[in-house]
Amino acid sequence: MTVKAKRFRIGVEGATTDGREIQREWLVQMAASYNPTVYTALINLEHIKSYLPDSTLTATAR
């Protein structure tokens, strides 16, 4: 069964807050070469903290 997930943005071209620059060509190359059977995309929800020490809000979205 194929799971369809909501798409969301993980980056944009341009300057970063630490002074680096992300180029459009890098993003195009990453999208073209991404293979989900080789690389599992995980989103770290570290900005959402739980009050419990064994929080389920860790690396998710497998």
Backbone as CSV, one residue per row, in Angstrom:
resi,resn,N_x,N_y,N_z,CA_x,CA_y,CA_z,C_x,C_y,C_z
1,MET,0.837,-1.175,0.000,0.000,0.000,0.000,0.882,1.237,0.000
2,THR,0.649,2.124,-0.911,1.420,3.356,-1.009,0.810,4.417,-0.106
3,VAL,1.671,5.059,0.665,1.213,6.126,1.549,1.488,7.456,0.879
4,LYS,0.480,8.291,0.801,0.654,9.634,0.252,0.709,10.602,1.412
5,ALA,1.804,11.308,1.514,1.965,12.272,2.594,1.870,13.687,2.040
6,LYS,1.515,14.594,2.899,1.460,15.995,2.512,2.880,16.475,2.233
7,ARG,3.071,17.154,1.124,4.387,17.693,0.789,4.602,19.001,1.525
8,PHE,5.835,19.245,1.877,6.157,20.505,2.521,7.569,20.915,2.163
9,ARG,7.864,22.162,2.332,9.149,22.737,1.938,10.207,22.466,3.007
10,ILE,11.377,22.024,2.564,12.484,21.816,3.490,13.616,22.801,3.255
11,GLY,13.532,23.580,2.196,14.575,24.564,1.918,14.244,25.376,0.686
12,VAL,14.875,26.522,0.573,14.709,27.392,-0.591,16.071,27.932,-0.990
13,GLU,16.174,28.381,-2.217,17.434,28.971,-2.657,17.607,30.341,-2.022
14,GLY,18.868,30.724,-1.862,19.150,32.047,-1.321,20.052,31.976,-0.105
15,ALA,20.154,33.100,0.573,21.041,33.217,1.731,20.451,32.495,2.945
16,THR,21.342,31.905,3.741,20.939,31.270,4.994,21.238,32.224,6.143
17,THR,20.755,31.906,7.320,20.982,32.786,8.470,22.434,32.808,8.917
18,ASP,23.200,31.778,8.564,24.607,31.755,8.969,25.551,32.212,7.858
19,GLY,25.015,32.854,6.822,25.859,33.460,5.802,26.155,32.615,4.574
20,ARG,25.731,31.360,4.565,25.941,30.527,3.380,24.868,30.829,2.353
21,GLU,25.024,30.279,1.158,24.009,30.469,0.126,23.646,29.129,-0.481
22,ILE,22.361,28.869,-0.576,21.854,27.652,-1.208,21.523,27.999,-2.649
23,GLN,22.119,27.251,-3.569,21.919,27.525,-4.990,20.785,26.667,-5.549
24,ARG,20.038,27.239,-6.499,18.913,26.541,-7.125,19.363,25.215,-7.740
25,GLU,20.508,25.209,-8.398,20.997,23.995,-9.056,21.203,22.861,-8.052
26,TRP,21.658,23.174,-6.837,21.821,22.142,-5.806,20.480,21.488,-5.481
27,LEU,19.452,22.300,-5.340,18.127,21.768,-5.017,17.582,20.912,-6.156
28,VAL,17.792,21.355,-7.385,17.341,20.589,-8.553,18.065,19.245,-8.611
29,GLN,19.378,19.246,-8.377,20.158,18.008,-8.397,19.717,17.055,-7.285
30,MET,19.472,17.595,-6.101,19.028,16.743,-4.987,17.680,16.104,-5.287
31,ALA,16.758,16.886,-5.829,15.429,16.351,-6.152,15.517,15.282,-7.237
32,ALA,16.363,15.500,-8.224,16.488,14.548,-9.331,17.142,13.241,-8.899
33,SER,18.060,13.302,-7.943,18.801,12.104,-7.556,18.246,11.422,-6.309
34,TYR,17.220,11.973,-5.688,16.672,11.383,-4.464,16.002,10.049,-4.761
35,ASN,16.356,9.041,-3.993,15.782,7.708,-4.135,15.297,7.264,-2.757
36,PRO,13.991,7.226,-2.514,13.487,6.881,-1.189,13.797,5.454,-0.746
37,THR,14.175,4.568,-1.673,14.559,3.220,-1.248,15.975,3.194,-0.696
38,VAL,16.762,4.218,-0.993,18.128,4.319,-0.476,18.187,5.255,0.728
39,TYR,17.513,6.383,0.626,17.536,7.400,1.676,16.140,7.562,2.261
40,THR,15.999,7.259,3.542,14.723,7.454,4.205,14.644,8.891,4.697
41,ALA,13.640,9.604,4.272,13.471,10.990,4.704,12.867,11.021,6.099
42,LEU,13.542,11.694,7.009,13.055,11.862,8.372,13.010,13.341,8.696
43,ILE,12.019,13.737,9.417,11.905,15.115,9.866,12.056,15.105,11.380
44,ASN,13.018,15.868,11.888,13.251,15.940,13.319,12.389,17.052,13.898
45,LEU,11.468,16.686,14.752,10.552,17.654,15.334,11.109,18.236,16.630
46,GLU,12.393,18.563,16.658,13.015,19.034,17.893,12.448,20.363,18.365
47,HIS,11.811,21.106,17.492,11.223,22.366,17.922,9.922,22.166,18.690
48,ILE,9.398,20.963,18.665,8.220,20.640,19.463,8.701,19.787,20.631
49,LYS,8.739,20.354,21.799,9.235,19.643,22.978,8.076,19.074,23.781
50,SER,8.300,17.921,24.345,7.311,17.302,25.204,7.723,17.503,26.655
51,TYR,6.763,17.485,27.535,7.059,17.563,28.967,7.517,16.221,29.515
52,LEU,7.368,15.180,28.726,7.745,13.842,29.160,9.139,13.489,28.661
53,PRO,9.954,12.830,29.496,11.327,12.494,29.075,11.396,11.491,27.929
54,ASP,10.394,10.639,27.794,10.394,9.645,26.714,9.464,10.094,25.586
55,SER,9.653,11.304,25.154,8.785,11.915,24.151,8.734,11.095,22.868
56,THR,7.563,11.038,22.291,7.414,10.383,20.992,7.708,11.352,19.857
57,LEU,7.977,12.614,20.180,8.248,13.624,19.154,9.744,13.682,18.848
58,THR,10.250,12.647,18.255,11.657,12.616,17.848,11.689,12.568,16.328
59,ALA,12.626,11.878,15.743,12.677,11.762,14.281,11.473,10.951,13.809
60,THR,10.645,11.570,12.997,9.420,10.912,12.545,9.303,10.987,11.036
61,ALA,8.194,10.586,10.511,7.856,10.659,9.081,8.607,9.648,8.244
62,ARG,8.671,8.423,8.684,9.303,7.367,7.892,8.383,6.929,6.803
